[in-house]
Every structure is written in C-alpha cells, then in structure tokens.
Amino acid sequence: MLIRAASVLLAALMIGHMSAYPWSSASIAEQARLAGRMKSVLFGFAGQTTTYWNLYFGWGVLVGILLLALAVIVWLVAELVPYAPRIVAGISGVVAGTSVIGAYLSWRFFFLPPCLLFLAIAILLAFAILALILPFRAQASEERFT
C-alpha cells in the first residue's frame, strides 16, 4: 500500500507540473516579453539549432511524461512485492533517493508544493523499504542463532 500511495503522489506531481503548462504567464507583461524573447533567441548544440523556448517548453513536457512513466512503473513494481521483496526494496530505494534530490531541487529552484510531494514520496518509500527488509533481517538473525 505504501508503494502504491507513492505512485499516486507521483501522478499528482505530474498533474501539478502539467497544470502549469506552458510554464509561463502571458498575463504578466514582463513574463510575456521574456517568453517572446526566448522564442526568438536561437541556441545551437551538436550541429542543431533551436530556440531557448523550444528547449524550455520541450523539457517541461518531457518532465511531465517522465513523471507519469515513473508513477506507472512504481505502481507496477508494487505487484512484485510477494515475489521479489528485496528487488522491490532496491527499486524503491532508488526512487526514494531520487525523490529526496527532487525535494531539494524543488525547494531550491522551484516551489514548495513539489518539494512537499517529493518528501512525502521519499517518506512513504522509506517506510515501505523498512517493511520489506525487516522480515529478512529478523530471519537472518534467527538463522545465525540456530
């Protein structure tokens, strides 16, 4: 249940991210001017040319898609708990660690809501990892003493 709850929060994070589309406000004159300038300034890399707006906009869409994919993957991984709890714990650890980094980056560069969602995801997955690992530690202790 903890892993599934983390998956739901990842989906909420994606919805929150995509709700800010197109990630600028045309109603504020200064932001509209900046977005217009980003659309006209070219950026070249590896022999290709695009605008700063295309990079900004495309990256925003890609992040939303990646968050959705991660939410689905985490949901599906929860199905594996009865069959491979240690592997699920490892995968959960990677996602929890990434979520801690996401929380820091959101706090440092973005906004409080995604920071809090990332923290909640990390906490849920940390508890899930404990629930998955503790039975193995108890079993290993018993085996050493028998």
C-alpha positions in Angstrom: 0.0 0.0 0.0 2.9 2.4 0.8 4.4 1.9 -2.7 1.0 2.4 -4.3 0.5 5.6 -2.3 3.9 6.8 -3.5 2.8 6.1 -7.1 -0.4 8.1 -6.6 1.7 11.0 -5.3 4.0 10.8 -8.3 0.9 11.0 -10.5 -0.2 14.0 -8.5 3.2 15.6 -9.0 2.9 15.1 -12.8 -0.6 16.6 -12.8 0.7 19.6 -10.8 3.6 20.0 -13.1 1.5 19.8 -16.3 -1.1 22.2 -14.8 1.4 25.0 -15.0 1.6 24.5 -18.8 3.1 26.4 -20.7 5.2 27.2 -17.7 4.9 31.0 -18.1 2.2 33.6 -17.8 1.2 35.6 -20.8 -0.9 37.8 -18.5 2.1 39.4 -16.8 3.8 41.8 -19.3 7.4 41.1 -18.2 6.9 37.3 -18.4 5.3 37.6 -21.8 8.2 39.7 -23.1 10.7 37.1 -21.7 8.8 34.2 -23.3 8.7 36.2 -26.6 12.4 36.8 -26.4 13.1 33.1 -25.6 11.1 32.2 -28.8 13.4 34.5 -30.9 16.8 33.7 -29.5 18.5 30.7 -31.2 20.5 28.1 -29.4 22.9 25.8 -31.2 24.1 22.4 -29.9 25.7 19.4 -31.7 25.1 21.0 -35.1 21.4 21.6 -34.5 19.6 24.9 -33.9 16.5 25.6 -31.9 15.2 28.4 -29.7 15.5 28.7 -26.0 11.7 28.5 -25.8 11.7 25.1 -27.6 14.3 23.8 -25.0 12.3 25.2 -22.1 8.9 24.1 -23.4 10.1 20.7 -24.6 11.8 20.0 -21.3 8.6 20.9 -19.4 6.6 18.4 -21.5 9.3 15.7 -21.2 9.4 16.1 -17.4 5.6 15.5 -17.2 5.9 12.4 -19.4 8.8 11.1 -17.3 6.8 11.7 -14.0 3.9 9.8 -15.5 6.1 6.9 -16.6 7.7 6.7 -13.1 4.3 6.7 -11.4 3.2 3.8 -13.6 6.4 1.9 -13.1 6.2 2.3 -9.3 2.6 1.2 -9.4 3.6 -1.9 -11.3 6.6 -2.7 -9.1 4.2 -2.9 -6.2 2.8 -6.1 -7.8 6.3 -7.7 -7.4 6.4 -7.5 -3.6 5.3 -11.1 -2.9 7.8 -12.5 -5.4 10.9 -10.3 -5.1 10.7 -8.1 -2.0 14.4 -7.3 -1.9 14.4 -6.1 -5.5 11.3 -4.0 -4.9 13.1 -2.5 -1.8 16.1 -1.7 -4.1 13.9 -0.1 -6.7 12.0 1.8 -4.0 15.4 3.0 -2.6 16.4 4.4 -5.9 13.1 6.2 -6.3 13.2 7.4 -2.7 16.7 8.8 -3.1 15.8 10.5 -6.3 12.7 12.0 -4.5 14.9 13.4 -1.8 17.0 15.1 -4.5 13.8 16.2 -6.2 12.6 17.7 -3.0 15.9 19.7 -2.5 15.9 20.9 -6.2 12.2 21.9 -5.9 12.8 23.8 -2.7 16.0 25.5 -4.1 14.8 26.3 -7.6 11.1 25.9 -7.9 8.2 25.9 -5.5 7.1 24.4 -2.1 4.3 22.1 -3.3 6.5 19.8 -5.4 9.1 19.8 -2.6 6.5 18.5 -0.2 5.2 15.9 -2.6 8.7 14.6 -3.3 9.4 14.5 0.5 6.1 12.6 1.1 7.1 10.1 -1.7 10.5 9.6 -0.1 9.0 9.0 3.3 6.4 6.6 2.1 9.0 4.6 0.2 11.4 4.6 3.2 8.7 3.0 5.3 7.9 0.6 2.5 11.6 -0.4 2.4 11.7 -1.0 6.1 8.6 -3.2 5.9 10.2 -5.1 3.1 13.7 -5.5 4.7 12.9 -6.1 8.3 11.5 -9.6 7.9 14.7 -10.6 6.1 16.9 -9.2 8.9 14.8 -11.0 11.6 15.1 -14.2 9.6 18.8 -13.9 9.2 19.2 -13.3 13.0 17.2 -16.4 13.8 19.3 -18.5 11.4 22.6 -17.3 13.0 21.4 -18.5 16.4 20.0 -21.9 15.3 
